[in-house]
Amino acid sequence: MTTPPHPTDVVIRTYGPGQVPPLLDTLADIWADAHPELLDNPDAATAGLSVPALHRQITGHLKHPGFTLATAYTDGTAVGFGYAFPCTAAYWFGPGLLDQVPEGARTERLMGLCELAVRRPWQSRGIGTRLHTALLTAIAPAWSSLLALPSNQRGHDLYTRLGYAYAGPYRNTPHGPEFDLLLLRVTPNPAQQHGP
């Protein structure tokens, strides 16, 4: 078995919405490799956690201004990706949670982080952190938020290390699965705070 390369051998590239459609199959393959437990689970498919649902989700999100995809490559092969876009608090949190999040998350620049996936052999090597950093750099939000399944312990461990905190339960649809809504107050880069 070949040992995956050290994270310094991984290159992160960012893409705008017009560059994403040719990458959709690759992104879906990474997602499937990162979430094998969902592939043959009919409940997951019913809840919208499937490769076809991912295609629809990404395609639907391409319309958002500021949409950014970050992809990790090693030796020319994509091993991870994440995507996000700036959005309003009303859009992201919905009426049920809008009044429960901190005021800054409602009034300052907010990034909706929609996916962050790394192929199994490359997990726990800092690639997810680097993808997250690339998205924060590109979008420059004051706050970031995401949804995670409560059962996704590996994901929760990463998001905790990145500084996210639980903000409440969230459902995309009335009968869909309950997600954990996670929220991060982004610490400004000192260079951004003080200028040149």
N, C-alpha and C positions, 0 to 999 in steps of 0.2 A: 504494500500500500504506500503510495506516494504521500509524503508530508506536504500539506499545502504551504505555499510560500509565506514568509514573514510579512506582516502588514505593510512594511516599508516597500515591498515589491508590488504593492497594489496601487494602481492609478485610479483616481476618482475623476470622472468627467461629468459635467453638467450639461443639460439639454433644455431647450425651450419647447413649447408645445408643438411647433411645426416639425420638430425632429423626432418626435416620439412614435408615431404610427409604425414605422418600419421596425421598431424595437419591441413591439407589443408581445410577440411570441416568445422572445427571449426573456422578457420580464415575467411572463406567465410561467415559464419553465423554472426560473429562479424561485418564484413564489411557491410553486408546487414542491420543489426540492426542500424549501424551508419549512413547509407545512404538510408533511406526508400524512399526518393524522387526520387531516381534513379531506383528503382526496376520495376515499371510499366511504365517507360518512354521509348517508342521505340527509341526516338532520342538518349538517353543515351546508350542503348544497341548497336545501330548502331555505336556510337562513341567509343565502347569498354569499357563502364562503366557498367559492369554486373558481376554477380557471375561467369559464365563460363569464361569470359575474365580475371577475377582476378586469377582464377586457372591457366590459360595459362600463365599469366604474371609472377606469382610467380615461376611456374615450369621452365619457361625460364630463370629467373634470378638466379636460384640455381647454375648455372654453373660458376658464377662469384666468383673468389677467394675472401675470406673475407666476403662472404655473412653472415649476422647476422640477426636473428629474435629475437625480444624482445616481450614477452607476459606477460600480467598482469593477475594475478589470485586472486580471493577472494573465500575463502572456497572451493578451488579446482576447481572453475569454471573460465574459461577464459573470461575476460571482455574487453580486449583491446590488440592490437598488433601493432607493427611497424617493418618494415624491411628495410635494407639498405645494401650497399656494397661499397667498395672503387672502383673508376673508373677513367678513364682518362677524361680530359676536352673535348677532341675531341668526345669521345663516348657520354658524357652526354649533352653537349651544342649543338653539331652539328655545321656544318659550318656556319649556319646563325647567331649564337649568340657567337661563339667562340671569335671573336675579340671585342665583346661588354662587356665582363665580365672583372673584374680586373685581372691584370697579375697574382697575387697570386692564383686566382681560376684556372688559366690555368697551373701553374707550381708547386703548392704545393699539398699535399695529399687532395683529394676531396672525399667526401662521397655523393653518390646519395641516397637520402631518398625517397623510392618508395611508401610506405603506412604508415599511422598512423591513426588508427581507434579505437574508444572506444564506447562501447554500450551506447545507449542514457541515461539510468538511471545513468550511472557512469560518464557522461561527466561533465565538469566544476568542477572536484574534484582533479585536479593535476596529473591524471594518464597519460595523453598524454605527459606532461612535464617529468614525470619519465621515460616513455618509450623512449623518445628522448634522455634523459641523458644516459640511458643504452646503446643506440646505439653509442652515441659519445664516451663513455668510452671504448666500445669494439673495435671500429674502429679507434679511435684517429685521426680524420682528422684535417687539418688546415682550411678546408672550407666544408660546407654542402650545398646542393641544393635540391630543390624539385619542383614539379609542383602542382599547385592548381587551381581548377576552379574559375574564378572570382566571381561566384555566391555563393561560399562556404564561407559565412561570418564568421561562427563559426570557421572554419579552419584558415582563415586569421587572426582572432583575436588571436588565439593560436600562430600562426607563428610569428606575430608581437611581442607578449610578449616574444617569444624565441629569438628575435633579427633578424629575417629574413627580408630582404628588396627586393623590386621588382627589377628584373634585365632585364625584357623584356617579350614580348609575345612569346609563344611557341606552335607549333603544332606537334603532333606525326606523323600525316599523312597529306597530302595536303588538304584533305577535312574533317579532324577530327576537334574536338572542339579546340578553342583557350584556352590555359592555361596561367596562370601567372607563370613565372619562378621566383622563390624566391631563395635568396642566403644569406648565413650566414658565416661571418668570425668567426671561433671558437676561443674563448679566451682560451689560454693555461692554464691548471691547474698549479698553482704556484709550486706544488710539481714536475710536469713534467719539468718546466722551470729550476729549480735550482737543481734538483736531490736530493738524500738523504743527 
